Amino acid sequence: MEPDQKDRILIKARDLFLQFGIRSVSMDDIASSLGVSKKTIYHYFADKDELVMGVMQQKMEESQAICVRDQQQAGDAIAELMRAMDAIDEHLSAMNPAVLFDLKKYHPLAFQMLEKHKNDFLMGMIQENLRRGIQEGLYRPNLHVDVIAKYRIESMLISFEPAFYTKHKLSMADMERILLEHFLFGIVTIAGYELILKYQQQRQKT
């Protein structure tokens, strides 16, 4: 089914924001890219703030659907995080680092929405993954689930620090992969460690 006009605007705005940053993209740019008048965009969105909120809402709903799908389809807790790593790789590879900065400075309501998504939904998914891994004997049984989940959540933001990853000549996706691997190796049992190595070997062959 073809997306309706409102969805087309959201999709195009999201693509442009991710590529160039939010501040650098004007409503004129979005209208021109779609081949419509700016009046058409304002028919659906009162201003850029409302459009950014709509893009964030759409993006978070997609993110939640992917997380739930990966949780349900993964055979174990480590496989679930490996799937998450692939999704993050794809997401960050196409994302301008300025997006988070622009969101925080110029669109505080949308940034608050992102913070709520991070602290509620993502935190809950990480906690569930940790409990699952403990039950499966893949994560250390003495992990403090809430503390480790909070650590993981906050470490994700390091990927958005340009001064750090540019200094080390890394992409955002590279940074996040390194952080997630470090996180995983720090919480696993011997059985979990061996399973990580097995999955890494499988990934290298594909």
BELLIN-V361044 format. One record per backbone hydrogen bond with DSSP energy under -0.5 kcal/mol. NH is the residue of the N-H (numbers start at 0). CO is the residue of the C=O. Records with the same first field share a line. If there is no record, write none. Layout:
NH->CO  CO
This chain:
7->3
8->4
9->5
10->6
11->7
12->8
13->9
14->10
15->11
16->12
17->13
18->14
19->15
20->16
24->21
25->23
29->25
30->26
31->27
32->28
33->29
34->30
35->30
39->36
40->36
41->37
42->38
43->39  40
44->40
50->46
51->47
52->48
53->49
54->50
55->51
56->52
57->53
58->54
59->55
60->56
61->57
62->58
63->59
64->60
65->61
66->62
67->63
68->64
69->65
70->66
71->67
72->68
73->69
79->75
80->76
81->77
82->78
83->79
84->80
85->81
86->82
87->83
88->84
89->85
90->86
91->87
92->88
93->89  90
94->91
95->17
98->95
99->96
100->96
101->97
102->98
103->99
104->100
105->101
106->101  102
110->106
111->107
112->108
113->109
114->110
115->111
116->112
117->113
118->114
119->115
120->115
121->116
122->117
123->119
124->120
125->121
126->122
127->123
128->124
129->125
130->126
131->127
132->128
133->129
134->130
135->131
136->133
137->132
138->132
139->186
142->139
144->142
147->143
148->144
149->145
150->146
151->147
152->148
153->149
154->150
155->151
156->153
157->154
158->155
159->156
160->157
161->159
163->160
164->160
165->161
166->162
167->163
168->165
169->164
174->170
175->171
176->172
177->173
178->174
179->175
180->176
181->177
182->178
183->179
184->180
185->181
186->182  183
187->183
188->137
192->188
193->189
194->190
195->191
196->192
197->193
198->194
199->195
200->196
201->197
202->198
203->199
204->200
205->201
